[in-house]
């Protein structure tokens, strides 16, 4: 639904979130104000969301990270502030999707360290947990690889030791017993 540049004013209607099969919502270039409704995260099929060039205030709802098909997002030139949500498709959006919002901070902006807010602390906590998960994954991979290499080396050395070093001058002699040949080791005769 493209409603861009239609001189719309007022707030974004939360009821738009009920449009579950909507793929495109373009409200850019209007005179919309207020906050971005959390209910927009109900549009599970949404691929393109453009709220740029309005007078929107408040924060970007973290619930929008649940829009798994969102491939295009823009909130440029509004008056948004606080932490840009982390996670989901938001990890793929460039800083140009958020420019013109002096109060935004996060992955794309260096001003986050200057601000202290609950959502910033939550974002830092998520980032720390993510880093710990990556480090743990790498450590598990290294340990698993080392164990595998040691197991293969042990098997190779054991096979080599038994085949080449321990029994190089022995032979097997059968006794022709009732259940087939029974073998025993004997020293070779010269």
Secondary structure, 3 states (H helix, E strand, C coil): CECCCCCCEEECCHHHHHCCCCCEEECCCCEEEECCCHHHHHCCCCCEEECCCCEEEECCCHHHHHCCCCCEEECCCCEEEEECCCCHHHHHCCHHHCCCCCEEEECCEHHHHHCCCHHHHHHHHHHHHHHHHHHHHHHHHHHHHHHHHHHHHHHHHHHHHHHHHHCCCEEEEECCECCECCEEEEECCC
